[in-house]
Amino acid sequence: MSDNKIYLGLCVHSHQPVGNSHEVFLKGFQKCYMPFLEILQEYPHVSLTLHYSGPLLEWLEQNRPEFFDVLSGLVDRGQVELMGGGFYEPIIPVIPRADVRRQITMSSRYLEERFKTSPRGIWCTERIWEPDMPLKVSGLGVEYTLLDDSHFLSAGIDPEDVHGYYMTERLGHPLKVFPVDMRLRYMIPFREPQETIDYLYALRDKGVRMVTYGDDGEKFGMWPGTYDWVIDQGWLRRFFDEMGRVSDHMEIIPLSRAIDSLEPRALVYLPTSTYQEMMEWSLPAAAGRHYKGIVEQAKQAGDWEKKRGFVRGGMWDNFLAKYPESNLMHKKMLHISAMTKKAGMPAEAEVYLLRAQCNCAYWHGLFGGVYLRGLRDAVYSNLLKAEDICDSTALKDRPWTMEIMDYDMDGRDEVCIQGRILNLFISPHKNAGVFALEYKPAFYSLSNILMRHPEIYHQEILDTPSSPDSLDNSDTDTPLSIHDMPRLVTDELKAGLVYDTYPRFSFMTHILDTPPCLDAIRGTIPESLYSGLEFSFVNPDGLEEAMASKDSIEVSFEAIARGMCITKTYTCDAQARVSVLHQIDNPGQGMWIGIEWNIMIVSGERPRVEGKIMDEGSGVFHTNEIVLQDTSRAMVVRISSGAVWDVCISPIECVSQNENGFEKGFQGWNCIFLRALEGPVPKVFMEIGPTQEAV
């Protein structure tokens, strides 16, 4: 390599998550992935590194095999180095080490079989790093990975020295790490190529020999406005043309060439970290706004670059506390990982487990993430498929098993009933509510509900005047990064900023002091005594008695509130029928009871009341039965009672952001059965089963 040149290590990472729609994959192929390769074919002197995640490769192989022909040709002529990684794009630090090794091995084997190439580097998902990463990937042929420059700044490396590549290690297991230049991430492809060239010249004049760009391939045609700019208006061709024009001074290279030709700069030990934006997104809303204010002050003072490595936000794991729903998915994944190992790792179950480790549904930042019910459904569906395969080992000849354990790692025990048809996991200290309601024949999590959480960016919605129906960005010469795009704000979005004060479980018990205003209830009961209803498991020493019958299983919980003793008894049979019976001693005059369900219907179909589909989004009914169904998955849920109740039904909707702006998204149905506490409380039943109305 010439001492007179600066080298740009160019790595483009392309990914679509497990559970994304066919239409999204197809759009990516048409607008981004295929056009990028077709243009790259025209520039045989350009050699770079590409990474494609497993879900995207599987879709392309099945639906657009011509993509493989083009990519194979580029690999064969040495123009493209393919990078490996966790095949289904997991967050490596938060899955078991054995699963990390399976993910990376699966990726390497896939590339070897399809492209006859052995990857030397891995894409580090979301650049989420922990110091034991070299140990986790040792022995798998992994030579290098990419991280953000913020990792190196946090380690105390001078900003002038954050280029080239470094060595790190854990317990004697080495790994090469490239710092991704944040400024380049915001330049490419949103600025004219000459700006990148000028920046590279400036770095070369300071003695820099090699700098790294690594970011999302979707920037090159799939992000808003980028297809017109990058493909139709020719940014990508101009970029390659301009880099060719100055080839005596700078050159695009794959990362493997850098490690073959350049010495590492030094040994470095990097702290737990990720890219700058992620460290902001992972913070709770109030803390995140405070952090943004600190960053803005530093930028206005002109010393942000000096402080950037030390003014850090949170870590990725914060999402497991920020979104309890994410934590429940994660702990389910760990539970199924252990279950598959105990069952001897059946090959089919292993693949379902690894698919469920795809990261996108577990967090939220700029894209929909955890707010997208389809992505969460894909996680649960794959986990339940793996569980179904392992049930013969876990259950043996029993219809179910019951364990008392701290399932969600909050320091309190939960009661977990796992059956061949239905899982029913109960949290005694949270109202003895059901936090996992899973129907295995359809591989369906009915408890896949997201609370209405406050977000950092919600303040922007409140502070921004309501916008017209569209925003005109036509006066800009170049597309704006999605970090900088103006976002449409409406009165509907502002009205949707309502937050939940208790988890969206099912079979939740509410005791009300006075009759509720039924028309005012929209997915919550402000008059509830919910906060006082901490139950205890009545028969923790009677597990064998509770499990004695093969026909049904019965568990009881007890709470004391305002002088009342409330006993709540679940009965679950082997055919996915669950009933709840309340016994309340000494209720006060004029009190009411409410029993609340929060049910995910992935298709979004409206409930049926007395055989009729609801006309409106919400309503109040005087009935003894409601029916919810997902005809696409042949699954129906019937909630009924021998008595008539006042029933309030409303959708759960969350306001979130995505790459196109703000949106209000459906998260499930809230159904509350209400009646006065006059005499015994009628038993209420839930029955889950197949429907013949599947399409």
VENURWO-V918932 format. One record per run of one state. SS is the DSSP state (~ for helix, > for strand, _ for the rest). FROM is the first residue (numbers start at 1). TO is the last residue. If there is no record, write none. Layout:
((SS FROM TO) (SS FROM TO))
This chain:
((_ 1 5) (> 6 14) (_ 15 21) (~ 22 41) (_ 42 47) (> 48 52) (_ 53 53) (~ 54 63) (_ 64 65) (~ 66 76) (_ 77 79) (> 80 82) (_ 83 83) (> 84 85) (_ 86 91) (~ 92 94) (_ 95 96) (~ 97 115) (_ 116 120) (> 121 123) (_ 124 124) (~ 125 127) (_ 128 128) (> 129 129) (_ 130 132) (~ 133 136) (_ 137 143) (> 144 148) (~ 149 154) (_ 155 158) (~ 159 161) (_ 162 164) (> 165 170) (_ 171 172) (> 173 180) (_ 181 181) (~ 182 187) (_ 188 192) (~ 193 205) (_ 206 209) (> 210 216) (~ 217 220) (_ 221 225) (~ 226 232) (_ 233 234) (~ 235 245) (_ 246 249) (> 250 253) (_ 254 254) (~ 255 261) (_ 262 266) (> 267 267) (_ 268 272) (> 273 273) (_ 274 275) (~ 276 281) (_ 282 284) (~ 285 301) (_ 302 303) (~ 304 307) (_ 308 315) (~ 316 322) (_ 323 323) (~ 324 342) (_ 343 346) (~ 347 356) (_ 357 358) (~ 359 362) (_ 363 368) (~ 369 371) (_ 372 372) (~ 373 395) (_ 396 399) (> 400 405) (_ 406 413) (> 414 419) (_ 420 421) (> 422 427) (_ 428 432) (> 433 439) (~ 440 442) (_ 443 443) (> 444 445) (_ 446 457) (~ 458 463) (_ 464 490) (~ 491 495) (_ 496 505) (> 506 506) (_ 507 507) (> 508 512) (_ 513 517) (~ 518 520) (_ 521 527) (> 528 528) (_ 529 529) (~ 530 532) (_ 533 535) (> 536 537) (_ 538 542) (~ 543 547) (_ 548 551) (> 552 561) (_ 562 563) (> 564 573) (_ 574 576) (> 577 585) (_ 586 591) (> 592 599) (_ 600 607) (> 608 609) (_ 610 611) (> 612 613) (_ 614 618) (> 619 630) (~ 631 633) (_ 634 634) (> 635 658) (_ 659 660) (> 661 676) (_ 677 683) (> 684 690) (_ 691 695))
